[in-house]
Amino acid sequence: MNFNKINDILDLPKEVGTDIPKITMLGFNEVLIENYKGILEYEDFFVRICTHIGNVNINGFSLKLNQITDEDIKITGKIENIDFECR
Amino acid sequence: MILKNSTDFLNGYIQIQVEGFFIERFVNSCAKENIRLWRTKKINQSQIYTNISIKDIKKIRNIAKKNKCHIKIKRKRGLPFIIKKYKKRKIFLISCLIIIGLIFALSNFIWNIEIEGNINIKTEEILAQLNECGLNQGAIKYKINTNKIIEQIRLENEQIAWIGIKLEGTNAKVTVVEITEKPDIIDKNEYCNIIANKEGIITKINVTNGTAAVKEGDIIEKGDKLILGWMEGKYTGVRYMHASGNVEAKVWYTSEKYETFEQEENIKTENTENKYSIIINKNEINFYKRLSKFEKYDTIETNKKFKLFNNFYLPIELKKKTNYEYFIQKKKYDETSLKQKIADELEKQMQDNLKDKKIVNKDIIVDKNNKGLKVRLIYEVIETIGIEEKLVL
């Protein structure tokens, strides 16, 4: 709560201080998830990623983990749908 | 992405295959350890391909052990591996370095000297002079002081008005401007005669200043005085002056030639052959073994210098000899055709002499004997003669 107020005053992006993931989709072939916790499942057609507020499921074909660091993960491939499991 | 890829390439990376049941856990722990994985691809249930940078390979082995995965190195890519590969091939590397060094070393010498702009002075003469001053084939470039050479040559050679030396690559370009010899112009205030510079018959004489020494119809020799630079008066005595006037004379130009009725003529066939040789520092190496297969031939030689890039001349020359075959044909002329032929040839020769001049008469004299003809071509031309000559008192 306190942090939200500071964020409002300083006009910082919300994902910087908090644990909220930022999901960016570029076209239908690329998803970038920042502030993630870890990979739960990885198959050619299904990627399940754990974040602090819930899970992200990505369905598609020939999915690749293009870039993995401890802060963000980039998934490329033919993405069919993305759904969320709120905790 | 290109930038990132190129940095990956420069740093070097390894493509690995990871096999195990807990691959997700392996990937997660890699992320936790700050190991960057990229282009991760699942092949089947228990195998993935991924890329990893060189420095992380030791860490990843420990992680794999913990997660009970097996790692297989599939491919090594990047600059460090290429360098490693060529480290073993020392001779290749050394020869590369030698070639680069040679090019640098050779580019410090002058390999070609071009001289242009000279008409009367022979190229060899200028070259010899340049050699004396230190600019010769094989001279070291930075030791050449062009200003000094220019000064020295201008001092020695009085025919040269201006000389410029330009060093371009291994090429020295020498530009020469010659002094055009002007006739001695005598000052208006000085006394002079007018004398003949050709022999002929005077047709017209016009004196504006001075005393006429000849009259129309006089036959004059070369060097005869035409207009005298003084005047004699009864009371004034001798008065010297700058003679001037216009003198026209009939002048004859003759030329003659003797040719026989039976002549041998060289007729070129279309057969040619090329022979090559290489000249390295005045030593010639032939690429051909046999002499020419033609019985009679003309040879034309052309030299070509090798050069790298634009103006990096090498001390190697390619000499090309082209042989043109010809055969001899006997030809018989009759009197009129031979006369015509010789007259045409003579006329061509004299064309230069007769430029811009008024031709009055043309005469052809033929002497015949039993073997051939002697043809004499005479042109009668009217032209102004007379040059100024200083009066020495």
HADDOCK unambig.tbl for C-alpha pairs under 7 A between the chains (distance, minus, plus):
assign (segid A and resid 38 and name CA) (segid B and resid 28 and name CA) 5.46 0.50 0.50
assign (segid A and resid 39 and name CA) (segid B and resid 24 and name CA) 5.82 0.50 0.50
assign (segid A and resid 39 and name CA) (segid B and resid 28 and name CA) 6.01 0.50 0.50
assign (segid A and resid 40 and name CA) (segid B and resid 24 and name CA) 6.21 0.50 0.50
assign (segid A and resid 41 and name CA) (segid B and resid 24 and name CA) 6.00 0.50 0.50
assign (segid A and resid 42 and name CA) (segid B and resid 24 and name CA) 6.32 0.50 0.50
assign (segid A and resid 43 and name CA) (segid B and resid 42 and name CA) 6.51 0.50 0.50
assign (segid A and resid 44 and name CA) (segid B and resid 42 and name CA) 5.68 0.50 0.50
assign (segid A and resid 64 and name CA) (segid B and resid 39 and name CA) 6.34 0.50 0.50
assign (segid A and resid 64 and name CA) (segid B and resid 40 and name CA) 5.52 0.50 0.50
assign (segid A and resid 64 and name CA) (segid B and resid 41 and name CA) 4.99 0.50 0.50
assign (segid A and resid 65 and name CA) (segid B and resid 38 and name CA) 6.70 0.50 0.50
assign (segid A and resid 65 and name CA) (segid B and resid 39 and name CA) 5.76 0.50 0.50
assign (segid A and resid 65 and name CA) (segid B and resid 40 and name CA) 4.73 0.50 0.50
assign (segid A and resid 65 and name CA) (segid B and resid 41 and name CA) 6.54 0.50 0.50
assign (segid A and resid 66 and name CA) (segid B and resid 38 and name CA) 4.92 0.50 0.50
assign (segid A and resid 66 and name CA) (segid B and resid 39 and name CA) 4.15 0.50 0.50
assign (segid A and resid 66 and name CA) (segid B and resid 40 and name CA) 5.82 0.50 0.50
assign (segid A and resid 67 and name CA) (segid B and resid 37 and name CA) 5.95 0.50 0.50
assign (segid A and resid 67 and name CA) (segid B and resid 38 and name CA) 4.36 0.50 0.50
assign (segid A and resid 67 and name CA) (segid B and resid 39 and name CA) 6.35 0.50 0.50
assign (segid A and resid 68 and name CA) (segid B and resid 31 and name CA) 6.45 0.50 0.50
assign (segid A and resid 68 and name CA) (segid B and resid 36 and name CA) 5.77 0.50 0.50
assign (segid A and resid 68 and name CA) (segid B and resid 37 and name CA) 5.22 0.50 0.50
assign (segid A and resid 68 and name CA) (segid B and resid 38 and name CA) 6.15 0.50 0.50
assign (segid A and resid 69 and name CA) (segid B and resid 31 and name CA) 5.05 0.50 0.50
assign (segid A and resid 69 and name CA) (segid B and resid 34 and name CA) 6.25 0.50 0.50
assign (segid A and resid 69 and name CA) (segid B and resid 35 and name CA) 6.67 0.50 0.50
assign (segid A and resid 69 and name CA) (segid B and resid 36 and name CA) 5.27 0.50 0.50
assign (segid A and resid 70 and name CA) (segid B and resid 31 and name CA) 4.41 0.50 0.50
assign (segid A and resid 70 and name CA) (segid B and resid 32 and name CA) 5.37 0.50 0.50
assign (segid A and resid 70 and name CA) (segid B and resid 34 and name CA) 5.87 0.50 0.50
